[in-house]
Amino acid sequence: MDAPVKPNMIDDLRSYIEALDAAGELHRVETEVDWKYELCHISKVNEEQDGPALLYENVKDNTAPVFTSAFTTKERLAIALEQDPGQSMSSLSQKWMELTTQGLVPPEYVDDVPVMENQITENIDITKFPVPHFYPDDGGRFFVTAGYLLTEDPDTGWTNLGTYRSQVLGPDILGSQILPGKHGEFHMKKYAERGELMPAAAVVGCDPVLFLAGSTLVSSDVSEFDIAGALRQRPVPVFKSEVTGLTLPANAEIIAEGFIDPNELMDEGPFGEYTGYYSGNKGKDFKKPVLRIKRILHRNNPVMWSTTVGKPINDIHMIQSLNRTATLWHDLETMKVPGIESVYMPPEACGRFWAIVSVRQKYPGHSNHVGNAVIASTTGHYGVKGVITVDHDIQADDWDRVMWALSTRFDPKRSAQIIDRGRSTVLDPGLPIDERKITSRILLDACTPYEWEDKPNEIFMDREVLQKVSDRWSEYGFEGSSPVADMIDRLTKPEEIK
């Protein structure tokens, strides 16, 4: 069997689209499509059927194309990371963990800056781009859904890329959802204390790893440019803006840069969020800071990148599943928690609310140690409602076996632990709208207790007979290669595995 072919080097949105096209993962929509509702609805129906990435080449009233459904399959995420598309989400996350654990790679300033091909400083109008209006009850059009807001610490120069939605509030005004406790708010508070405007840039259409990194929970004072460099194993090309002084990505499609007055708030939203519910209530709860645009940069023939957000599973859930699984695994690795076999934060759980960890137990209470470590980690302390721990014979992303473990190795009185107070997200619709700063949590220990001397006898198959079945697979009349190789370790006794 030939080794899988890795995609070509990807350093911007265009090379990613080319890689998807070459892999048969892209569909071009040539007929005219309305940016209001229709584009989103087509994309969502396509995503519900596990369809391809979409490139809308004829958007009403615009010449720029719109790209959607970029990450709705693990294969497309793998291509974005220049990895083997055959890998599982958990194994992709493990690769992410390994690359970022080895060391970060800082960005590199370059003279060749494609996004500087066009500069708009007069008669600024962000609606010259095909900014979608997604759902009927949204507050308007949202420029940033697949992108990030870039800010810098005024004292240290630490650059943060935060995936904060940006609503069009005027031709040169973008609302910016900088939520409490986010790194962008750290920066904004410093500028507020100084009595200064905060330089900021809304970036759309970038190297996909920058979007992936921008939506990742990383420690403060760590730049997502460095995370992306580690994932690529080469520096991200950047340049210094003479307007805002910010370090910006050279290969972006569109950048709207300007300044945020920390004291200027405007009505923003509602917006159909990744939870499947709306957040924001115009004129009541969700006044937001705004970015007043001073300059728009864009490449020739720019590509607008958007994501449908909404109910699972779409781009956002797959992204959050990948990067939160990866960063949680990284956290546990650097915390020196022993015995971690695999980690998973499922996209069905919006990629953040539940975590599953497989552990090879080494001492009494080990599985409980793991559960508590998860909610004490950088990734797990924010928004996670539940942790499931399973024994090492079950992969964390094997839902069927996880449910089996919860049915056969779990006792509610012994194995469940309620944690009363933990940090929540204000986007959690499971909590009252005015009580979303704190959430309770549950740890579900679906491991057979390490200290039990008389453990239940599990059913296993005979390894030699399974090999015989594999060898004769085609003789039984089945098409394709034998599936036994992928399951033999799971179906036979661990001590039989050499």
Protein Blocks (a to p, Z undefined) as FASTA:
>chain_A
ZZdddddddfbfklmmmmmmmnopaccdfbdcdfehjlmmmmmmmmmnopacdddfbdgh
iabdcdehklmpfklmmmmnopafkbcfklmmmmmmmmmmnopcdddddfbdfklmpccf
ehpafklpccddfbfmlgbdcfblbbcdddddfklopacddddddddfbfkbccddddeh
iaklmmmmmmmmnopacdddddehiafklmmmmmpccdehiafklmmmmmnopacddddd
fklopacdfkbmbdcdddddfkbccdedjdddfkopaedjehilmcccddddfbdcddeh
iaddddekladddfklmmmmmmmmmmmmmmmmmnopghiabdcddfklnommpccddddd
fbehklmmmmmmmmmmmklmnopabdcdddfkbcfklmklmmmmmmmmccfklmpccdfb
dcddfklmkbcfklmmbccdddddfbdcfklmbdcddddddfklmmmmmmmmmmnopacj
dfklmmmmmmpcfklpZZ
